[in-house]
Amino acid sequence: MSEERITYRDSGVDIDAGNEAVQRMKEHIRSTFTPAVLTDVGSFGGMFSLAGISAYTEPVLVSSIDGVGTKLKIAVQVGKHDTVGGDLVNHCVNDILVQGARPLFFLDYFGTGKLLPNVVVDVVKGMADACKINGCVLIGGETAELPGMYLEGEYDLAGCIIGLVEKSKIINGSRVEAGDTVVGLASSGLHTNGYSLARRVLLDNGENSLSLFETPPGLGRTLGEELLQPHRCYAASVVPLLEEFDIHAIVHITGGGFYDNIPRVLPPDCSVTIERRNWPIPPIFSLIQERGNVPEPEMFRTLNMGIGLMLIVPPDQAPALAHRLNEAGESAYVIGDVHRGVHEVDIV
């Protein structure tokens, strides 16, 4: 038997680094707290009082969980980690906005092979900043150092959000009908989906590969800056309009693009036609398509193509809704309509 004494640190897990990271995170996490939070950072479970929801007649909790995907590889390569946490929060807030819910609290998971306190603190600060903007508490999380699980310098990130909606005000697509109009809101870039395709085409394409630090023609910023543009959150613009307009459905264009996400809110006997010339497609999507010779249907099934959120409303409300959204700082376009069909999406 060997007399060598092996510690946890020798095995690749540095508890001291983890404790340092937690201490440095605390100020950012606590900055999101409200009187509804009943526990402090480091508790075994986060506790959130529901006393403040007494105005709801039939309150319904809405939950969602997601990740940032291989956009994290871009953050690692560029060395910029303060935006991907916000990407995660914004993605999750949009996901429950689709059902009419407002966020209550958020939990995160950060896993890495070697814990670098500066990196995890930047990520958590980004999450905390986005939580504050969205009126959401960062109530808990897990930071895991897992030697041998990740490539050097890399990490994974996931988050879970819990929100609230009045039962009578749930938006689920059940009232979508033929004749409804689709209003699209511009995205800020790729958001958090399609990065495996983008990386393959732009960064791992032999002699056609680009550098994250160069500025391709027409892009106006370096490729790295473009690919790290934050996932836009639409809650601040959309929530105030939920009572004013008869919104039949909301679609968050994430993984699966147009073809897989729009049908998620359609009744079985309805289809949607999208007119692709009704909004400007940002240069990054054209760059990906041209560099990779990517078929157009594949683009619309993988990427958001410049539209991050869609709202389906009665046709007589669409112009006013688009106008109000534009006033709120969005770029809104009437991009399609609902008709009788077999649960399909046509892009013309």
C-alpha positions in Angstrom: 0.0 0.0 0.0 1.3 3.4 -0.9 2.2 5.8 1.9 1.5 8.8 -0.3 -1.2 11.0 1.1 -3.6 12.1 -1.6 -6.0 15.1 -1.1 -9.1 16.2 -2.9 -7.0 19.0 -4.4 -4.5 16.4 -5.7 -7.5 14.8 -7.4 -8.4 18.0 -9.2 -11.0 19.6 -6.9 -9.9 22.8 -5.2 -12.4 23.5 -2.4 -10.6 26.7 -1.5 -11.1 28.1 -5.0 -14.7 27.2 -4.8 -15.1 29.0 -1.5 -13.3 32.0 -2.9 -15.7 32.1 -5.9 -18.7 31.9 -3.6 -17.5 34.7 -1.4 -17.0 36.9 -4.5 -20.4 36.0 -6.0 -22.3 36.9 -2.9 -22.6 40.6 -3.5 -23.9 40.0 -7.0 -26.4 37.3 -5.9 -27.7 39.4 -3.0 -28.2 42.4 -5.2 -31.1 40.5 -6.8 -32.8 39.7 -3.5 -36.2 41.1 -2.5 -38.1 40.8 0.8 -39.6 37.6 -0.6 -36.3 35.8 -0.2 -36.1 34.0 3.1 -32.6 32.4 2.8 -29.1 33.7 2.3 -26.4 32.6 -0.1 -25.1 29.1 0.8 -28.4 27.7 2.2 -29.2 24.1 1.3 -32.3 25.3 -0.4 -33.6 28.7 -1.6 -36.8 29.8 0.1 -39.2 32.3 -1.6 -42.3 33.6 0.1 -45.5 33.6 -1.9 -47.3 36.1 0.4 -47.0 38.7 -2.4 -49.2 36.8 -4.8 -52.4 37.3 -2.9 -53.8 39.4 -5.8 -53.9 36.3 -8.0 -57.2 34.4 -7.9 -55.8 31.2 -9.4 -52.0 31.5 -9.5 -50.1 29.0 -11.7 -46.4 28.4 -11.5 -44.6 28.1 -14.8 -41.1 26.5 -15.0 -38.5 26.2 -17.7 -34.9 25.0 -17.9 -32.3 25.7 -20.6 -28.6 26.1 -21.4 -26.4 28.4 -23.5 -25.0 25.6 -25.7 -21.8 25.9 -27.7 -21.9 29.7 -27.5 -19.9 29.1 -24.4 -17.0 28.0 -26.6 -16.9 31.4 -28.2 -16.8 33.0 -24.8 -13.9 30.8 -23.8 -12.0 31.5 -27.0 -12.5 35.3 -26.8 -11.9 35.4 -23.1 -15.2 37.2 -22.3 -17.5 35.6 -19.8 -19.7 38.5 -18.5 -22.5 38.1 -21.1 -23.3 34.4 -21.3 -24.9 34.5 -17.8 -27.3 37.1 -19.1 -27.9 35.0 -22.2 -29.1 32.2 -20.0 -31.5 34.3 -17.9 -32.9 36.1 -20.9 -33.5 32.9 -22.8 -35.4 31.4 -19.8 -37.4 34.6 -19.2 -38.5 34.6 -22.8 -39.5 30.9 -22.6 -42.1 31.6 -19.8 -43.2 34.9 -21.3 -44.6 32.7 -24.1 -47.2 31.5 -21.7 -47.9 34.9 -20.2 -45.8 34.4 -17.1 -43.6 36.8 -15.1 -40.4 35.5 -13.5 -40.2 35.0 -9.8 -36.8 33.3 -9.2 -33.9 31.6 -11.1 -31.4 28.9 -10.3 -28.2 28.1 -12.1 -25.7 25.3 -12.7 -22.1 25.9 -13.6 -19.8 22.9 -14.3 -16.1 23.0 -15.2 -13.0 20.9 -15.1 -10.9 23.4 -13.2 -12.6 26.2 -11.3 -11.3 29.6 -12.1 -12.9 32.1 -9.7 -12.6 35.1 -12.1 -14.5 33.2 -14.8 -17.4 32.0 -12.6 -17.8 35.4 -10.9 -18.1 37.1 -14.3 -20.7 34.5 -15.4 -22.7 34.9 -12.2 -22.5 38.7 -12.3 -24.0 38.5 -15.8 -26.8 36.4 -14.5 -27.4 38.7 -11.6 -27.5 41.8 -13.8 -30.1 40.1 -16.1 -32.1 39.0 -13.1 -32.4 42.5 -11.8 -33.4 43.9 -15.1 -36.2 41.2 -15.3 -37.4 41.5 -11.7 -36.2 38.0 -11.0 -34.3 36.7 -7.9 -31.2 34.6 -8.3 -32.1 32.4 -5.4 -29.6 29.5 -5.7 -27.2 27.6 -7.8 -24.6 24.9 -8.0 -20.9 25.3 -8.9 -19.3 22.0 -9.7 -15.6 21.3 -10.3 -15.4 18.1 -12.3 -11.8 17.1 -13.3 -11.7 15.1 -16.5 -15.2 16.1 -17.7 -14.4 19.2 -19.7 -11.6 20.4 -21.9 -9.2 22.8 -20.3 -10.7 26.2 -19.7 -14.2 25.1 -20.8 -17.4 25.1 -18.7 -21.1 24.4 -19.1 -24.0 26.5 -17.9 -27.7 25.8 -17.3 -30.5 27.5 -15.6 -34.0 27.0 -14.3 -36.6 29.7 -13.9 -39.9 29.7 -12.0 -42.6 32.3 -12.9 -46.2 33.0 -12.2 -49.3 33.6 -14.3 -53.0 34.0 -13.5 -54.7 30.8 -14.8 -57.3 32.7 -16.8 -54.5 34.7 -18.5 -52.4 31.7 -19.7 -51.4 32.1 -23.3 -51.1 28.6 -24.9 -52.1 29.0 -28.6 -55.6 27.4 -28.1 -57.3 30.5 -29.5 -55.2 30.7 -32.6 -57.4 30.7 -35.7 -57.3 31.1 -39.4 -57.0 34.8 -40.3 -54.7 35.7 -37.4 -51.6 37.7 -38.1 -48.0 37.0 -37.1 -46.0 39.9 -35.7 -42.2 39.3 -35.5 -39.7 41.1 -33.2 -36.1 41.4 -34.3 -33.4 39.4 -32.6 -30.0 40.7 -31.6 -28.2 38.0 -33.5 -28.0 34.3 -33.1 -29.1 34.5 -29.4 -28.2 31.1 -28.0 -29.0 28.6 -30.8 -27.3 27.4 -33.9 -23.8 27.9 -32.7 -22.6 24.4 -33.6 -23.5 25.2 -37.2 -22.0 28.7 -37.0 -18.8 27.4 -35.5 -18.5 24.7 -38.1 -19.1 27.1 -41.0 -17.2 30.1 -39.8 -14.4 28.8 -37.6 -13.8 25.1 -38.6 -14.0 25.3 -42.3 -10.5 24.6 -43.6 -9.0 27.4 -45.6 -12.4 29.2 -45.5 -12.2 29.6 -41.7 -12.4 33.0 -40.1 -10.8 34.4 -37.0 -13.0 35.6 -34.1 -10.9 38.7 -34.0 -11.4 39.8 -37.6 -14.2 42.0 -38.9 -15.9 40.4 -42.0 -17.2 42.8 -44.6 -20.6 44.1 -43.8 -20.6 42.9 -40.2 -19.4 46.2 -38.5 -17.8 44.4 -35.6 -15.4 41.5 -35.0 -16.8 38.1 -35.5 -16.3 37.3 -31.8 -18.3 40.4 -30.8 -21.1 39.5 -33.2 -21.3 35.9 -31.9 -21.4 37.1 -28.3 -24.2 39.6 -28.8 -26.5 39.0 -25.8 -29.8 37.1 -26.2 -32.4 39.8 -26.4 -35.1 39.7 -23.7 -38.6 40.8 -24.8 -40.4 40.8 -21.4 -40.1 44.6 -20.7 -41.7 45.4 -24.1 -44.3 42.6 -24.2 -45.6 42.3 -20.7 -47.2 45.8 -20.5 -49.2 44.9 -23.7 -50.6 41.5 -22.5 -53.6 43.3 -21.1 -54.1 45.7 -23.9 -54.0 43.3 -26.9 -55.7 40.0 -27.5 -52.6 37.9 -27.9 -53.5 34.4 -29.0 -50.0 32.9 -29.0 -46.3 33.8 -28.5 -43.4 32.0 -30.0 -39.8 32.1 -28.8 -37.6 31.2 -31.8 -34.9 29.0 -30.3 -33.5 25.6 -31.3 -35.5 24.3 -34.3 -36.0 27.8 -35.8 -39.2 28.6 -37.5 -40.2 25.1 -38.6 -40.1 23.5 -35.2 -41.1 26.3 -32.9 -44.1 27.8 -34.6 -46.1 24.6 -34.6 -45.7 24.3 -30.9 -48.5 26.9 -30.5 -50.7 26.0 -33.4 -54.0 24.1 -33.2 -53.9 20.8 -35.4 -56.0 22.4 -38.2 -53.9 25.5 -38.6 -50.8 26.4 -40.6 -48.7 29.5 -40.9 -47.2 31.3 -43.9 -44.2 33.5 -43.2 -43.1 36.1 -45.8 -39.3 36.2 -45.5 -39.0 39.6 -47.3 -41.0 41.4 -44.6 -38.0 42.0 -42.4 -34.3 42.6 -42.9 -32.2 39.5 -42.3 -29.0 40.6 -40.4 -25.6 40.1 -42.1 -24.4 37.4 -39.7 -27.0 35.0 -41.1 -26.1 35.7 -44.7 -22.4 35.2 -43.8 -23.2 31.8 -42.4 -25.3 30.8 -45.3 -22.8 31.9 -47.9 -19.7 30.5 -46.2 -21.3 27.1 -45.6 -23.5 26.9 -48.7 -26.3 26.2 -46.2 -29.7 25.5 -47.8 -32.3 28.1 -46.9 -34.7 25.6 -45.3 -31.8 24.5 -43.1 -31.2 28.1 -42.1 -34.8 28.6 -41.0 -34.8 25.3 -39.1 -31.6 26.0 -37.2 -31.4 29.8 -36.7 -33.8 32.6 -35.8 -32.9 34.5 -39.0 -33.3 37.8 -37.3 -36.7 37.2 -35.6 -36.4 36.3 -31.9 -40.1 36.4 -30.9 -43.4 36.2 -32.6 -46.9 37.2 -31.4 -50.0 35.9 -33.1 -53.0 38.3 -32.9 -56.3 39.1 -34.6 -55.5 40.8 -37.9 -57.2 44.1 -36.9 -54.8 44.4 -33.9 -51.5 43.7 -35.7 -50.7 47.2 -36.9 -51.3 48.8 -33.5 -49.4 46.1 -31.7 -46.4 46.5 -34.0 -46.6 50.3 -33.5 -46.6 50.0 -29.7 -43.7 47.5 -29.8 -41.7 49.9 -32.0 -42.4 52.7 -29.5 -41.1 50.4 -26.8 -37.7 50.0 -28.6 -38.3 46.9 -30.5 -38.2 46.4 -34.3 -41.5 44.8 -35.0 -42.7 43.6 -38.4 -45.9 42.0 -39.7 -44.4 38.8 -41.1 -47.1 36.3 -41.8 -50.6 34.9 -41.3 -52.5 31.8 -40.0 -54.7 29.8 -42.3 -56.4 26.4 -42.4 -53.9 23.7 -42.9 -52.2 20.6 -41.5 -50.0 22.1 -38.7 -47.2 23.3 -41.1 -45.0 26.3 -41.6 -44.5 27.7 -45.1 -41.8 30.3 -45.8 -42.2 32.2 -49.0 
